[in-house]
Amino acid sequence: MTTHVRGRTAREEKLAALHDQLTHAVTALVTGEDWKRALTFAAQFRSRSLNNTMLIHAQHYAAHTEGRVPDPTPTYVAGFHQWLSLGRHVMKGQQGYGILAPVTARFASATPADAGSWHRLGRGERPGAGESVKSKLIGLKPTHVWDVSQTAGDPVPVLPRPVLLQGQAPAGLWDGLADQITARGYELRLVSSATAIGGANGPTDFLTREVSIRMDIDDAAQTKTLAHELGHVLLHAPRDRTLDAEAAADATLHRGIAEVEAESVALMVGAAHGLDTTSYTVPYVSTWAASVPNKTPAEVVQSTAERVRSTAIGILDRLDTTQVGDGTPPGLDRDTLGRRSAAPTLPSGVRRGDPVLGS
């Protein structure tokens, strides 16, 4: 067997092992509490894909169980050479966490509009005169990252973290979420109590394009509800072209799926701001996930995971708020180092000082 073939076989075995580990990690999501922990972690490591987040979480927890790292939850992770660039080194004997890294290739075409005209460029090959060039994902490869607790060296800067008082919403979060709702063409109505909206905390009416929020609950609950309704607006609006057909049909077919998705988005947005929604979210997700016919709760949360993550990250990226870190060590430019180490202002919404509507 040639060295090249042995190397390819070893890589395929590592990929298979990672996929198997990922399957086991995702299958463990069987209760609202498990889902809450997984999404809270994903919010804190949102610079990584959901699959890699799950892999890092599972491997780090195993390392903690074996006494190799001090804490059950990782803080910052980076590649071997990335840690070196920050003045830190991986300590002897520490095993990296296997993750799935994208493999890309360059493609060129003289007629970009013709999907069949693109051809792959070889290593170092230049495009022809007048050809357009784009990179395309062609596969995955195994690579490794290490948590900061597995390294030693220069101290890692401490990022500011949001600090909440009991029942208080994160500064600026309400306004930022309200801006995103109104930017989608929805009117935000503040009602005096749940009685004015049929006993709900905050329904979204797609026909009248209105989002209503009850104001007789504390700030944190109001803001969490606003994030939940923004999740509905982004994920479940009729004829939303961003939905794939199967996911849209599932959400339309059963309200349980839509509610799991919206509440999970709210959980991730809250977690990224240090807002704990456990007391409401865990029973809410558990109840709705269990209500979907012909699917187990685990299947429901598995099928919604990536849509939830991408939607929540889209919301967070548009917020001008103080958020917890995203799992990347401060000072590290992953876009630059990853290659070397291979791997409009929105319109104002309704503010809290606006008049309250309803009965």
C-alpha positions as CSV (number, residue, x, y, z in Angstrom):
1,M,0.0,0.0,0.0
2,T,1.4,3.4,-1.0
3,T,2.0,6.2,1.5
4,H,-0.7,8.2,-0.3
5,V,-3.3,5.4,-0.1
6,R,-2.5,4.8,3.6
7,G,-2.9,8.5,4.4
8,R,-6.2,8.6,2.6
9,T,-7.4,5.5,4.4
10,A,-6.4,6.9,7.8
11,R,-8.2,10.2,7.0
12,E,-11.3,8.4,6.1
13,E,-11.2,6.3,9.3
14,K,-10.8,9.5,11.3
15,L,-13.7,11.1,9.5
16,A,-15.9,8.0,10.1
17,A,-15.0,8.1,13.8
18,L,-15.8,11.8,14.1
19,H,-19.2,11.3,12.4
20,D,-19.9,8.4,14.7
21,Q,-19.1,10.5,17.7
22,L,-21.2,13.3,16.4
23,T,-24.2,11.0,15.9
24,H,-24.0,9.8,19.5
25,A,-23.7,13.4,20.8
26,V,-26.7,14.6,18.9
27,T,-28.8,11.5,19.8
28,A,-28.3,12.4,23.4
29,L,-30.6,15.4,23.0
30,V,-33.7,13.7,24.4
31,T,-35.0,16.3,26.9
32,G,-35.5,20.0,27.1
33,E,-32.7,20.2,29.7
34,D,-30.2,18.5,27.2
35,W,-31.4,20.8,24.5
36,K,-30.9,23.8,26.7
37,R,-27.3,22.8,27.6
38,A,-26.5,22.1,23.9
39,L,-27.8,25.4,22.6
40,T,-26.3,27.5,25.5
41,F,-23.0,26.0,24.6
42,A,-23.5,26.6,20.9
43,A,-24.3,30.3,21.6
44,Q,-21.0,30.5,23.5
45,F,-19.1,28.8,20.6
46,R,-21.0,30.3,17.7
47,S,-17.8,30.8,15.7
48,R,-17.9,27.1,15.1
49,S,-20.4,25.0,13.1
50,L,-23.1,23.2,15.2
51,N,-21.5,19.8,14.3
52,N,-18.1,21.0,15.5
53,T,-19.6,22.6,18.6
54,M,-21.1,19.2,19.5
55,L,-17.8,17.4,18.9
56,I,-15.8,19.9,21.0
57,H,-18.4,19.7,23.9
58,A,-18.4,15.9,23.9
59,Q,-14.6,15.5,23.8
60,H,-13.9,18.2,26.3
61,Y,-16.4,16.7,28.8
62,A,-14.8,13.3,28.3
63,A,-11.4,14.9,29.0
64,H,-12.8,16.4,32.2
65,T,-14.2,13.1,33.3
66,E,-10.7,11.5,32.8
67,G,-9.1,14.3,34.8
68,R,-7.2,15.8,31.8
69,V,-8.8,19.3,32.0
70,P,-10.0,21.1,35.1
71,D,-13.5,22.3,34.0
72,P,-16.4,20.4,32.3
73,T,-16.9,23.2,29.8
74,P,-14.3,24.7,27.4
75,T,-13.6,28.4,27.3
76,Y,-11.6,29.1,24.1
77,V,-10.4,26.7,21.5
78,A,-7.9,27.1,18.7
79,G,-5.5,25.1,16.5
80,F,-1.9,24.2,17.5
81,H,-0.3,27.0,15.5
82,Q,-3.0,29.5,16.3
83,W,-2.2,29.1,20.0
84,L,1.5,29.7,19.2
85,S,0.6,32.9,17.4
86,L,-1.0,34.1,20.7
87,G,2.1,33.2,22.7
88,R,0.8,30.0,24.1
89,H,1.7,26.4,23.5
90,V,-0.1,23.1,23.9
91,M,1.1,21.3,27.0
92,K,2.8,17.9,26.7
93,G,0.4,15.0,26.8
94,Q,-2.7,17.0,26.0
95,Q,-4.8,15.5,23.2
96,G,-6.6,17.7,20.7
97,Y,-10.3,17.6,20.0
98,G,-11.1,16.2,16.5
99,I,-13.3,18.4,14.4
100,L,-14.4,18.5,10.8
101,A,-12.6,21.1,8.7
102,P,-13.8,22.2,5.3
103,V,-11.8,21.3,2.2
104,T,-12.2,23.8,-0.6
105,A,-11.0,24.0,-4.2
106,R,-10.9,26.8,-6.8
107,F,-13.1,26.7,-9.8
108,A,-13.1,28.9,-12.9
109,S,-15.5,29.7,-15.7
110,A,-15.6,32.1,-18.7
111,T,-19.4,32.0,-18.5
112,P,-20.3,32.1,-14.8
113,A,-24.1,32.0,-15.4
114,D,-23.7,28.5,-16.9
115,A,-23.6,26.2,-13.9
116,G,-22.0,23.4,-16.0
117,S,-19.1,25.6,-17.3
118,W,-17.1,25.7,-14.1
119,H,-13.9,23.6,-14.1
120,R,-11.6,22.9,-11.1
121,L,-8.2,24.6,-11.1
122,G,-5.2,22.5,-10.1
123,R,-2.8,23.6,-7.3
124,G,-1.0,26.7,-8.5
125,E,-3.0,26.8,-11.7
126,R,-4.1,30.3,-12.9
127,P,-7.5,31.0,-14.5
128,G,-7.7,31.7,-18.2
129,A,-8.1,35.2,-19.6
130,G,-11.5,36.6,-18.7
131,E,-12.4,33.7,-16.4
132,S,-14.2,34.2,-13.1
133,V,-12.9,32.3,-10.0
134,K,-14.8,31.0,-7.0
135,S,-14.0,28.6,-4.1
136,K,-16.3,25.7,-3.5
137,L,-16.6,23.2,-0.6
138,I,-15.6,19.8,-1.9
139,G,-15.4,17.8,1.3
140,L,-14.3,17.6,4.9
141,K,-11.1,16.6,6.6
142,P,-10.2,15.8,10.3
143,T,-8.2,18.4,12.2
144,H,-7.7,19.3,15.8
145,V,-8.2,22.1,18.3
146,W,-7.2,22.5,21.9
147,D,-8.9,24.3,24.8
148,V,-7.1,27.1,26.5
149,S,-6.9,24.9,29.7
150,Q,-4.7,22.6,27.6
151,T,-2.2,25.3,26.9
152,A,0.4,27.4,28.8
153,G,2.0,30.8,28.1
154,D,0.9,34.4,27.8
155,P,-2.4,35.3,29.6
156,V,-5.5,35.4,27.4
157,P,-7.2,38.8,27.5
158,V,-10.5,38.8,29.4
159,L,-13.5,40.0,27.3
160,P,-16.2,42.1,28.9
161,R,-19.3,40.1,29.9
162,P,-22.8,41.3,30.3
163,V,-23.9,41.5,33.9
164,L,-27.6,41.2,34.6
165,L,-29.6,42.1,37.7
166,Q,-32.5,39.9,38.7
167,G,-35.2,40.2,36.1
168,Q,-33.3,42.8,34.1
169,A,-32.9,42.5,30.3
170,P,-29.4,42.9,28.7
171,A,-28.7,46.5,27.8
172,G,-29.8,47.4,24.3
173,L,-31.2,43.9,23.5
174,W,-34.9,44.9,23.4
175,D,-34.2,47.8,21.0
176,G,-32.0,45.7,18.8
177,L,-34.6,42.9,18.5
178,A,-37.4,45.4,17.9
179,D,-35.4,47.0,15.1
180,Q,-35.0,43.6,13.4
181,I,-38.8,43.0,13.7
182,T,-39.8,46.3,12.2
183,A,-37.1,46.0,9.5
184,R,-39.1,43.0,8.3
185,G,-42.2,45.1,7.9
186,Y,-44.0,44.0,11.1
187,E,-45.6,46.4,13.6
188,L,-44.6,45.9,17.2
189,R,-47.6,46.3,19.6
190,L,-47.1,46.6,23.4
191,V,-50.2,45.3,25.2
192,S,-51.0,45.8,28.9
193,S,-51.6,42.2,29.8
194,A,-52.0,38.6,28.5
195,T,-55.7,39.1,28.5
196,A,-55.4,41.5,25.6
197,I,-53.8,38.8,23.4
198,G,-55.7,35.7,24.4
199,G,-53.5,34.6,27.3
200,A,-50.2,34.4,25.3
201,N,-47.0,36.1,26.1
202,G,-46.5,37.4,22.6
203,P,-48.2,36.2,19.4
204,T,-47.2,36.9,15.9
205,D,-49.9,37.6,13.3
206,F,-48.6,36.9,9.8
207,L,-51.8,38.2,8.2
208,T,-51.8,41.7,9.8
209,R,-48.0,41.6,10.2
210,E,-48.1,42.4,13.9
211,V,-46.1,41.2,16.8
212,S,-47.6,41.8,20.2
213,I,-45.8,41.6,23.5
214,R,-47.4,41.7,27.0
215,M,-45.9,44.3,29.3
216,D,-47.0,42.9,32.7
217,I,-44.0,40.6,33.0
218,D,-40.4,41.7,33.9
219,D,-37.9,43.1,31.5
220,A,-36.0,39.8,30.9
221,A,-39.2,37.9,30.1
222,Q,-40.4,40.6,27.7
223,T,-37.1,40.6,25.9
224,K,-37.0,36.8,25.7
225,T,-40.5,36.8,24.3
226,L,-39.5,39.4,21.7
227,A,-36.6,37.1,20.6
228,H,-39.0,34.2,20.4
229,E,-41.4,36.1,18.2
230,L,-38.5,37.3,16.0
231,G,-37.6,33.7,15.5
232,H,-41.1,33.1,14.2
233,V,-40.9,36.1,11.9
234,L,-37.6,34.9,10.4
235,L,-38.4,31.1,10.3
236,H,-42.1,30.7,9.8
237,A,-43.5,33.6,7.8
238,P,-45.6,32.3,4.9
239,R,-43.8,32.0,1.5
240,D,-40.4,32.7,3.2
241,R,-38.0,31.8,0.4
242,T,-35.2,31.1,2.9
243,L,-37.0,28.0,4.1
244,D,-36.3,24.7,2.4
245,A,-39.5,23.0,1.2
246,E,-39.4,20.1,3.7
247,A,-38.6,22.2,6.7
248,A,-41.3,24.7,5.8
249,A,-43.9,21.9,5.4
250,D,-42.9,20.4,8.7
251,A,-43.3,23.8,10.5
252,T,-46.6,24.4,8.9
253,L,-47.8,20.9,9.5
254,H,-47.3,20.9,13.2
255,R,-47.1,23.9,15.6
256,G,-44.8,22.0,17.9
257,I,-41.9,22.2,15.5
258,A,-42.3,25.9,15.0
259,E,-42.5,26.5,18.8
260,V,-39.4,24.4,19.4
261,E,-37.5,26.4,16.8
262,A,-38.7,29.9,18.0
263,E,-38.0,29.1,21.7
264,S,-34.6,27.6,20.9
265,V,-33.7,30.8,18.9
266,A,-34.7,32.8,22.0
267,L,-32.5,30.6,24.2
268,M,-29.4,31.1,22.0
269,V,-29.9,34.9,21.8
270,G,-30.4,35.0,25.6
271,A,-27.4,32.8,26.3
272,A,-25.1,35.0,24.2
273,H,-26.0,37.8,26.5
274,G,-25.7,35.9,29.8
275,L,-29.5,35.7,30.1
276,D,-30.7,32.4,31.6
277,T,-34.1,31.3,30.2
278,T,-34.0,27.8,31.8
279,S,-37.1,28.0,34.0
280,Y,-39.3,28.9,31.0
281,T,-37.5,27.3,28.0
282,V,-36.8,23.8,29.3
283,P,-40.5,22.8,30.0
284,Y,-41.6,24.7,26.9
285,V,-39.3,22.9,24.5
286,S,-39.9,19.6,26.2
287,T,-43.7,19.9,26.0
288,W,-43.8,21.0,22.4
289,A,-41.2,18.5,21.2
290,A,-43.1,15.7,22.7
291,S,-46.3,16.8,21.0
292,V,-45.1,16.3,17.4
293,P,-46.7,13.2,15.9
294,N,-44.6,10.4,14.4
295,K,-41.4,12.0,15.8
296,T,-39.5,11.5,19.1
297,P,-38.4,14.6,21.0
298,A,-34.8,13.8,20.0
299,E,-35.8,13.7,16.3
300,V,-37.6,17.1,16.6
301,V,-34.6,18.9,18.2
302,Q,-32.1,17.2,15.8
303,S,-34.1,18.2,12.7
304,T,-34.3,21.9,13.9
305,A,-30.7,22.3,15.2
306,E,-29.0,23.9,12.2
307,R,-31.9,26.2,11.3
308,V,-32.0,27.4,14.9
309,R,-28.3,28.0,15.1
310,S,-28.1,29.9,11.8
311,T,-31.1,32.0,12.6
312,A,-29.8,32.9,16.0
313,I,-26.4,33.8,14.7
314,G,-28.0,36.0,12.1
315,I,-29.8,37.9,14.8
316,L,-26.8,38.2,17.1
317,D,-24.6,39.5,14.2
318,R,-27.0,42.4,13.7
319,L,-27.1,43.4,17.4
320,D,-24.9,46.2,18.8
321,T,-24.8,44.7,22.3
322,T,-22.3,43.3,24.8
323,Q,-22.2,39.6,24.2
324,V,-20.3,36.7,25.7
325,G,-17.3,35.4,23.6
326,D,-17.8,33.1,20.6
327,G,-15.2,30.5,21.6
328,T,-12.4,32.1,19.6
329,P,-9.5,33.4,21.8
330,P,-9.3,37.2,21.9
331,G,-6.8,38.5,19.4
332,L,-6.9,35.6,17.1
333,D,-7.7,36.2,13.4
334,R,-9.1,32.8,12.4
335,D,-9.6,33.9,8.8
336,T,-6.0,34.7,8.4
337,L,-4.4,32.0,10.6
338,G,-6.8,29.3,9.6
339,R,-5.4,29.3,6.1
340,R,-1.9,29.1,7.3
341,S,-2.5,26.4,9.9
342,A,-5.2,24.5,7.9
343,A,-8.4,25.5,8.7
344,P,-27.3,49.3,7.0
345,T,-28.4,50.8,10.0
346,L,-31.8,49.3,10.7
347,P,-34.9,51.5,11.3
348,S,-35.8,52.1,14.9
349,G,-38.5,49.9,16.4
350,V,-40.9,50.4,19.3
351,R,-39.0,51.6,22.4
352,R,-40.0,50.9,26.0
353,G,-41.1,54.5,26.5
354,D,-43.8,54.2,23.7
355,P,-47.5,54.2,24.7
356,V,-48.9,50.8,25.8
357,L,-51.8,49.5,23.8
358,G,-54.5,47.0,24.7
359,S,-57.2,46.6,27.4
